[in-house]
């Protein structure tokens, strides 16, 4: 009788802990870069494991501190907007290919502020971003999106750095889906 009660108690405790810890809404910040793809993959793996709803956000940075130059030629806001729409569509397709129906949004403004605003708006439990190494001068001048998010969000922030190939990712997400 004692074992039976302990087993039931463990199941109840496990269910209670699981309900509190697992993420329900995950916001993936995506810019199409290698680091952004890492964030997309790690976030997608976590979302599959947790059964979480996935939100995908790409941000067109409009601040004057962001140079809109490509090969010495000024890029118009319309061109930047079109580029990020394509990046967002590519991220959506990657997520759909592994079984998600993400809610996608294209934001405009400072990346940290836009990500934090959307995370608050949707009630995200987790925000996943990539990490692009920069030098001390760039960090001082532009700041760090990750640092901004940690200071301003009330939810968890994952800075994805795990490298994984497309084939490995498909195998991992397939194994989680079968479990």
N, C-alpha and C positions, 0 to 999 in steps of 0.2 A: 504494500500500500504506500509506503514512504517513497519508493522509487517512482511510482506512478504520479504522485503529487509533485515530486521534484521535476519530473519530465514535463508535466503540464506547466509548471511554473516557469521552467526554462523557455518553453515555447511562447508563453505569454510575454515574458521579459524580452525575448528576441523580437517578437512582433512589435512590441512597444518601442524598442530601440530602433528597429528598422524603420518604423513609421516616422520617427523624429530625425534620423540621420540622412536617410536617402533623399536625394535631390528630386524635386518634382518639376521644376522649371529651370532649364539651363539656357543661358544666353551665350552664344558663340560669336565673338567678334572676329570678322573675317575680312582680310584685305587681299587675298589671292597670293600672298608671298609664301615662301617656304615655311616661315614661322607661323603664318596664318593657317596653312594646311595642317601643321602639327596641332595647332589649337583645335581645328575642326575635327581632326581624328581623335584626339584625346577626349574632347567633349562628347563626341558621338559614342565612343566606347562607354564612357560613364553614363550617358543618357540611356543607352541600351541596357546596361546593367541595372540601372535604377528604374527603368520604365518611365523616364522623364519626358516631358514635353520640350521640344527644341525650338529655339528662336535664333535666327541668323541675322546678324547686323553687319552691314558694311558702312563705313563713314567716309564721306568726301570732306576732307579737311579744308575749310574755307578761310582759316586765319591767315593774316598777312605774313606770319612767320614761316608759312609753308610755301616753299618755292614751287611755282607752277611752270618750271622750265624743263624742257626735254630736248637734249642736244642743242641747247642755246636758243630754242624757239619757245615762245610763250604759248602755253596750252590754255585754251578758253575753259571757262566753267562748264560749258555745254559738253565739251570733249571729256573733261574729267568726270562729269556726271555719267556720260555714256560708258566710259571705261569702268566705273564702279558698278553700274547696272549690270554690265557683262560679268564682272567679278562675282557679284551677288548671285546672278543666275547660275554661274558655274558651281558655286558653293551649294546652292539648292539642289542642283542635279547630282552632285556628289552625295548629298544626304538622302535624296530620293532613291539613289541606286542601292542603298543599304537599308531601305525600308522606312525611312522617316517621311513625314509630311510637315516640313518645317514652316513656321511663320517667318517670312523674310521682310526685312525693312532696310531701306537706304536712308541713312541719316546724313546731315550736313552740319559742320561745325568743328569744334575741337574734339578730337577722338575721345579723350577721357571723360569730358562732360557729357557727350552724346551717349556713350556706353552706359555711364552711371544713370543718366536720365531714363533711358529705355529699361535698364535693369529695375529701377524703382517702379516704373510704370507697369511693367508686366508682373512684378512680384517675384523676380528671379531668386532662386536659392543659391545659384552658382553662376559666376561669369567666368568664361574661359577665354584667355587672350594668349597670343604668341609673344615671344621675346626676341627682339632684334638687338643684339649687342651694339652699343654706341660708346663713343669716347666720352671722357669727362666734360669736355666743352659742349658737346651736343646735349648731354644730359642736363647741364647747367642752363643752356639756352632754351631748349625745348621742353625740358622736364621729362618725366617718365609717365606713360599712361598707366602702367601697373601701379606705380606709387600713388598716383592720383586716385585710382580705383580703391586701393586698400584704405586710403584715408577717408574716402567719401561714401563708400558702400556699406550697407549693413549685412550684406550676404557674403558668402565665401568667394574668393577669387583664386582661380587656378592659372598659373603662368606655365603654359605647356612648353616643354623642351624635349620631349621624347621623340627620337627619330624612328620612323617606321615606314617601310615600303608599302606601296599600294597592295601588293600581294599579301603581305603580312597583315595588313589592316583588314582585308576581306576575310582572311582566315579567322582572325580574332573576332570580328563582328559576327561571322557565321557561327562560331562556336558559342558565343553568348546567346544568340537567337535560338539555338537548339537546346540550350540548358534549361 
